[in-house]
Amino acid sequence: MLYQPALAVDRRTTTVGSRRELCARLLAVAAVAFAGVFVVYLLAVRTRWGPGFEDSALAGARQHRGGTWYGDADRWLNRITAESFALSLAVIAAVGLVRRRRLLALCGVLTAAGAVVGARLLKGALPGRPQLGPAGGAAHAASQAPNTLPSGHTAAAMGLFFAALIVVSRRWYVPVTLLALPGAAVSGAATVAAHWHRLSDAVAADLLALAVGLAGLAAVAQLGLVLPTRSRVRSRLGPRLMYIFLVCVATAALAVGAAFTLRYHGAATVPARDEAAYWAAQSYAVGAAVACAGAMLAVCRRLESAGRWPARGLTILDP
């Protein structure tokens, strides 16, 4: 992420206090993202309307089991295995080592791994879904299932994308986003389409991956390896246009989800209601993933390398 070849050397004095200030800001944003995981849990699990909406979305997904998207979603999720995840981590680490940024490579690897481990820990820590409504029925069986929030597959996919952003050079932001984000963003929607997870599981996983990625950047900032970018570096057009594009995509997806939610509340029949809930969940899953990716990109493009090793007093900045 934060580095590119040094064309010139600019010496700037950076104090321990400035590093702590940047670290504190990153940790604050990470804390907000992490708190969002619990907000999603409370809204989706502990409210009257949340479980009903997600049950309807799952029922709508069952209506589409004969469609091509169901099969594609299931095949895509089956590709996110321990072996493919480990191979992706090895590639990310190799990129960092080739660029001679060992600590940055370590930060990227820990970001992706931390998202997966955090998802597993939260699944065991959060209470299961309460029993709602009369016994019987597929929706009721789903509501009695053990806690599945957050989704491990979605956390793995988004964690790998954030790790790639952390490790690659700024000039590679746009290609990496165009190549890696579609698969990461679709993973959350795929878990709903393939009937693997609920919408809240995917959204919580996106927020968890974002929180872990920001916490990793905070650790690197505390070491003095990154600083806020200078104005002339910040003016690069590619990442800025990519950020604007992600904001537009996220806004459009969330707006479509809101429109289907209105249709869900106004549906006259149960099949129509389930269909609207399903497409609302698909749109919300994509919108949440792209929004988290945009937030991470916005942070990354405002940081730059301050050297390859922890700084002590005087810092050398890469332009």
N, C-alpha and C positions, 0 to 999 in steps of 0.2 A: 504494500500500500504506500507507504509514506515516503518512499525514496525514489530518486532518479539519479543518473550519473552526474557527478559534480563537474560543472563547467567552469565554476569559479569558486573561490573561497571567501566567505564573509565571516569575520569574527564578531561575535556578539557576546556580551557578558550576560549570563543568566544566573539568577540566584536560586537558592534552594526554595525560597518563598514562591517564586514564579512557577517552579515545577509543581510545588504543592497546590498552587491555585488552579493550574490546569488539571491536575489529578483530581482535585476536589470537584471541579465542574463535570468532568467525565463520570466520576462516581455518582454524582447527583442525578445525572441523566440515566445512568444505569439503574439506580435505585427506583426511579420513576417507571422504567420499563419493567423491572422486576415486580414492582407493586401492581403493575397492570395485569400480571399473571393471576394474582389473587382477586383482582376486580373482575376479570373474566370468569373465574371460578364462581364467585358469588352471584354474578348475574345469570350465568348459565345453569347453575346447579341449585342455588338457594333461593331463587325467586319462583313465583307461581307460573310465569309465562315462559321462562327460559327452557326448562325441560320439555314443555309442550312443543315449543318451536323446533327444538332439535330432534324430538321424536318424529315430528312431521317431516323434517328434512331427511331423516333416515328412511322413513316410509316412502318418500319421493324417490330416494336413491334406489330402493327396491323396484320401483316401477321402471327404472332404466337399466335393469340388469341385462336386458337383451340388446342394448345399444353398444355401439363401438367404443364410446367413451368409458363405459364400465370396464371393458376388457383392457383398454389402453391404460387406464388408471391402475388396475390391478397388476398389470405387467410392469409398469413403471415403479410401483412401490416394491415389487419383488426384486427389483434391481438394487434397491438400497439395502445392502447386506453388510455384515461385519467385514467381509472381505473387500467389497467395493469401497467402504468407508475408510478402511485402513490404507488401501491403495491411494485414495484421494489425499489422505493425510501425508503419505510419503511424497506425493508429487508436490504438495504445498511446501513441505519441509525442504525438498530438493531445490525449489525455486529460491527460497530464502538463503540456502547455503550457496547456491551459485552466485547470488548477489552479495555474498559475504555479509549477510545480516542474520547472524545466528540467533540472537535474542528475539529479533522480529519473527523469524521462522518458528521459534519456540512459542511465542505469543499466538501466532496463527494456529498452530497445532493444538494448543491448550484451549483456544476459543472453540474450535469445533468439538474437541473431546469433552470440554466442560459443558457444552450445550446438551450433549447426549447424556452425560452422567447426571447433570442437573435434572433433566427430564425424568430419568429413572428414580432419582431420590424424591422428587416431588410427587410422583405417582404413589409412592409408599407413604409419604407424609400427609398428603391431603386426604380428608375423609371421603369415603365412597359416596356414590350418588344415593340419595334417600329414595325409599319406595313411595311412589306417588300413584294415585288412582286405584281403581279396582284391579284385582288380580287377573292375569290372563292377557294374551295379546302380545304381539311382537314388540310394540312400543314399550309395554310394561317390562318385558324381559330385558330390553336394552337399559331401562332406567334402573334396573336392579344390578346391572353389571358392575364389577369393581371399578374403581377410579381409573380412568384412562387419560387423564389430563396431567401434563401435556403430551402431545404425540411425539414419540421418539423418532419416527421417520421424518416428520417435518422438522424437528429440532436438528437432526443430522444434516438434512439438505440445506437449511438456512445457515447452520453453523459452518458448513464448508464454504458457502458463498461469502460469508463474513470473513472467514479466515483467508480466503483468496484476496479479498480487498485489502486486508491488513498487510499481506506479504508483497503483493506486486507493486511495481512502480506506478507513479501517478499517470504516466502516459498510457498505462494499460487498463485504467479504470473502465473506459467505455467498452473495449473488447471483452473484458472479463464480465462486465454486467450483461452485455448482450448475449454472451454464450452461457453463463452460469445461472443468471437470475430466472429465466423462464422455467427451468427444471425445478429450481428451489421454490418458486412461487406456485407452480402447479401442484407440488407435492401436497400442500395443505388441502387444496380442492380435491385432489385424487383420493385422499384418505376418506373424505365424505362420499365421493362418487362410488368408491369400491366398498363402502360400508365397513371400513376399518375403524374410523373414528368419527366423533362429532365435530361440529364447527368449532366449539370452544377449545377442544384439544389442539386443533391446528393453530388457532390464533394465540393461545397461550404459549405454544412452542415457538412461534415467531418472536414474541416478546421476550421469552427466556433467552433465545439465541442472541437477540439484540443486547440484552442486559449483560450477558457473558462477554460479548465482543467489546462493549464499552468498558467493562471492568478490566479486560486485558489491555486495552489502550491506556487506561489509567495507570496500570502498573508500569508500562513502558514509559509513560510520561513522567512518572515519579523517578525513574532511573535517569531522566534527562535525555532520552533518546529521541523524543519528539517535542516540538514546540509549535505554537500557532504559526501558520504560514504567513509570509510577507505578502503585501498587496499585489506585487507584480507576479508572484507565483499563483495567487488565488485567481488571477484574471484568466486563466486557461479556459477556453471556451468549451472544450469537449465535455469535461465533467459537469460544468454548469448546465449545459443543454441536457445532458443525461439526467441530472437531478430534476430539472423542470419536466422532462418527459415522464419520469417516475411519479412525480406529483400529479400530473394530469391523468396517468393511467390509474393510480390509486383512487383519485377522486371519482373518476368515471365508474370504476368497479364498485365503489361504495355507494354511489348514486344508484346504480342498477340494482344493487342489493336492497337499498331502501325502497325502490319501486316495487320489487317483488315482495317485500315485507308488507307493503300496503295491500298488495293483491292477496297475500296470505290472510290478512285480517278480514278482507272483504269477500273471501271465497264463499260460494254458496254450497259447495259439496266438499266432502272429505278428499277425494282424489285431486280436485283443483287446489285445495289448500295445501296438500302434501307436495304437489308439483311446484307451487309458488315458493314454499319453504325450501325445497331442494335447490332451486336456482338462486334464491336469496343467499343460502349458505355457500354455494359455489362462488358467487360474486363477492361476498364478504371475505371468504378465505383468500381469494386472489388479491383483493384490495388491502387486507391487513398485511399480507406478505410483502407486497410492493411498497406499502407505506413504511414498514420496518426497514426495508432495503434502502429506501430513500433517506431515512433518518441516519442510517449508518454511512451512506455515501456523503451526506451533508457534513458529518463530523470528519470523515477521512480527508475530504478535499480542503479542509481548513487546518490540517496538520502537515508538518514536513519533518524530514529527518534532521536530527541534531548530532549525528555521528553514529558510529557503529558500536560504541561501548558506552557504558554509563558515564555521564559527564561529571566533571569536578571543576566547578568554578567556570572557566572559560570554555565555551562550546563552539565547535565548528559546524556551520550549517551548510547543507547541500541546497543549491538553488533549485 
